[in-house]
């Protein structure tokens, strides 16, 4: 597709995450350069573009996607914009690395899966960066090696020091739990069939109306149980932990590791993710796939589990996950 030494990338949405990706492409990723920057805030786009020599600002995201000097797209725009922008990438035949979520609804995510299948080529990668973190990779290797025996249960912790004022109870599911959903599917190698969200005593320091912490119980198709503590107003730093307990032993990640925020915590994983994606896009014409990591189905599966989690958050009941085949 590219036929060039360097992949020409448009970054659409250059808030915290998108700006970080531009710097990553400029400073640390081989085989790519940022040619187009697009954002709803012109001044922000101009400031980020100045950091990427030779790039230009394109105000309209769809013009940026369709631009002749763009081979592939990184989407870090607001989640509500992802559906139409990913579909625009598919229509243009351009590979896209879309930050999670793929879309905000399970139905629209499934539609993207179907549209990609109709296109005949894998073009959509979803930004579940934990799959590129060295600790997660080591834990996956420990499971795959059989050292732990058959995995039985897993315990997860996801803590933020604080969240913005607009962060509500549903966003704890959609923005935080979504990573544990993908990590569970990735590490255990099976789908999640049910979710239950419990409401512990709320943190008195959290904004009124924000249910925090939340405790989530997920069950996989073979009956493995995964519990997740979600605590986004902990005030003690960004922290992610996981322990997988098997018949013959257990393995852990993240214990004793705290960071100011998620970008610092997973900086190396983000670097590896974007580099892997760039390499996959370069290899795409020969392999027939422009994806090397979580794809559109993974984005849909996560959206479906989140939908069940949001219903359980309202009712407190165990909710089955409905996955439709494309």
N, C-alpha and C positions, 0 to 999 in steps of 0.2 A: 504493500500500500504506500509506504513512504518512499522507498527507493533512494533515501538520502542518508547521509552520515548522522544527521541530527533530526530527531522528531520535533516537529513544530507544534507547540502546545498552546491552546487557549485555556486560561484559567478564568472561569466564570464564577463570580462571587469572591471578593477578596477582603472579607472580614478577617477575623483572627486566623481561622483555618486556611482560607484561601491565600492570604498573604504569606503564611508560613510555607505553603506549597510553592509559591513563586520563589521564595528565597531558597527553598530546597532544590528546585530545578536549576536555579542560577548557580548555586554554590556546591552542591553535593551529588547531583544526579548526572550520570554519564549518558551521552547519546540523545540529549534533548535540550531544547531551549524554549523559553517562553516568548511567543511572538505576539500574542494578543491578551489583553487584560480587560475584563468587563465587570462592571458593578453598578448597582442602582445609584450609588453616590459617586458622582464624577470626580470630586476632589480626592476621594480615597483611591479610586482607580488610577488617577494620575500619579499619586504618591507611590503606589505600588509599582506601576509601570516604570517609573524612574529608576527603580532598583534593578530592573531587567533590561540591560542594554539591547537596543534594537526592537523592543516591543512597542506596541501602539495600543491606545485605548479605543475600544469599540463599545459604545453605550448600550446598544441593543444586544441582549445575550444570543438571540437567534441569528443575528448578523455575524456575531463572533463565531458561533458554531459553524456557519456556512462559509466562512471566509476562505479564500483561496490559499492564504498563507497559514492555514491551520490543518494539521494532519490528525490531531487527536485532542480530546477535551478533558479537563479536570473540572468537575462540578463541585463547588463548595458554596453554592447559593442556598438560600433558605429552603427548608424541606418542602414547603408548599409549591415551590417552583420546579422540583425535580421531575415530576411526571412529564410535563410538556417538554422540558429541556432534554431529557433522556430520549424521548420519542423523536425530537429534532435530530439528535445525534444518529439514531437508527436510520432516519429518513435520509440523512446525508452520507450514510455508510462510514461514519467516523467512530473509532474506538473511544470509549468514555470511562473514566474513573470517577464514579459518583460517590461522594461522601454519604454515609448513612444518614437517614433511611433512603432506600431506593425511591419509595414514594410514601405518602402519609397514610395510605389505605391499602389493605390487603388486595382488594379487587383491582386497583390500578397497578399494583406491583405485578399481579398475575397477568394483566394485560400486556405489560412490558415483556414478560417471559414469552408470551405467545407471539408478540410482534417480532422479538428477536429470532424465535424459531422460524417464523415465516421468512425472515431475511436470509436464512441459510448460513449465517456466520455468527460466531460469538463475539460480541462487541462490548458488552456491558460488564464492568467490574465494579463491585461495591466495596466501599472503604472500611472494611472491618480489619483494622490494622493489627489487632492482637494476634492474628494468625502469623504475623511476621516478627513478633516479639520473641527474643531468645528463650525466655522462661516458658512461654507457652509451647514453643517448639520442643523444648526439652521434656516438658510434661507429656506432650503427645508421643514423643519417642519412648518414654517410660511406659506408657500405656500400650503402645504398639508392640514393644519388645516382649510383653507378657510378664515382666517383672512384678507387676502389681496383681497378677491374676485377673480374673474378671472384675471390672469396676462395678461397684455396688451403689455407692452414694458419692455426692460431691458437695462441698461447702464453699460458698463464695461470699466475698465482701466487696462492696463498691461504695467508697466514701469520697465525698467532696468536702472541702473546707466550707464552701458557700456556693450559692447559685444566684443568678440575677433575680430581680424583683418579679419579672414576668414568669418565672419558672413555677409551674403549678404541679399538682399531684400527678396528673397524667403524664407530664414530661419526665417524671422519675421513671416511668415505664418506657416511654418512647425514646428517651435520650440516654438513659443509663442501663436499664435492664436489657435493652436490645443487644448490648455487647456480651452480656452473660449468656443470652440466648444463642448468639452465634458461636461463642466459645464452647458452650455445651454441645452443640451440634458438631462442631469441628473436632473436639477432643473425643467424644464418645461415639461419633460416627453414626448417629441415628436421629430421627426426628423427635420433637417434643409433642406429646399427645394431650397434655393438660397443664393448666396453670391455676394456682390459687394465690391471691394477694391478701395478706393479713395486715391489719393496722395496729401496731403496737402503740403504747403511750406516746403521744407526739412530743417532739422536742419543743420545749417552751420558748426556745430561742429562734425557732423557725417562724417565718412570716405567717400570720393568721390565714387559715385556709389551705396551707400546704401540709399534706399528710407526710410527715417525715419523722422517723424512718418508716420504711415498709419492709415486710418480710414476705418473700415469694417462695413458693414450693412448685417446682416443675417436675413432671414425670415424663420420661422418655418412653418410646414404644415398647421397649423390653422390660419396663418397670423400674428402671433406675430413678432415684430421687435426687434432685439438686435443690438445695436451699440457698437463697440469696438474701443477704442483708444489704439493703439500699439505704444509705444515710448521707444525704446531700448537704446537710448543714452541720456537719460534725465539728467544724472549726479547728481541725487538727491536721489539715493537709490532705492531698489527694492520695488515696490508697486503694489498691486492688489486690485481692488475695484469692487463692483457690487451692483447695485440697481435694484430691481424688482418692477415695478409699476403695481398695480392692480386696479380693479374697486372700491375697498373699502379702499385702503391704499397702503403703500409702505414699503419695508424693505431693509436694506443695510448691506453690510459687507466690512471690510477693511479700512474704513475711518480713517485717522490719524495713520495708522499702516505702518511703513516703516522699512525695514531690509537691512543689507548689501548685501544679495543675497537670492536666492530662497531656498537654503538648510536651512539657518537660519529661513527664513520666515515660511517654512512648516515643520520644524523639527518634531513637534509633530504629524503632519499628516502622515509623512513618517513612524514614529514609529507605529502608529495605522494601517497603510496599511500593513506593513510587518507582524505585529502580527496577523492581521485578515487573511492574506494569509496562514501563518503557521498553524493557527487553522483550516482553511478550508481544508488544505492538510491532517492534522491528521484525520479530520472527513470524508474525502473523501470516504474511503471504505464503510462507512455506508450510506452516502448521495448520492453517485453516481456522485458527483461534487467536483472537487478540486479547485473551484473558489469561492471567496466571494467578488465580486466587479466587476469592468468593465471587460468584457470578449472579446473574439475575434471579435464578431459583433461590439462592441463599438470601437475597434481599426480600423475595416474596415470603419465604418460610419465616424469616424474622418478623416481617410485618404481620403475618397471620398469628404468630404467638403473641405479639404485642396487642393485637386486637382482642384476643382472649383475655390477656392480662388486664386490659382497660375495663372489660366487662366485669371481671372478678374484683377489680378495685372498687367498683360501684356496689357490688352485691356481697362480697366476701366469700362467695361460693367457688368451688372448683369448677373450672370451665374447660370443656374439651376444645382442642385446636382442630379446626377444619382446614385441611389442605386439599385443594383441588388440583388435579393433574392438568397440565396445559393441553 
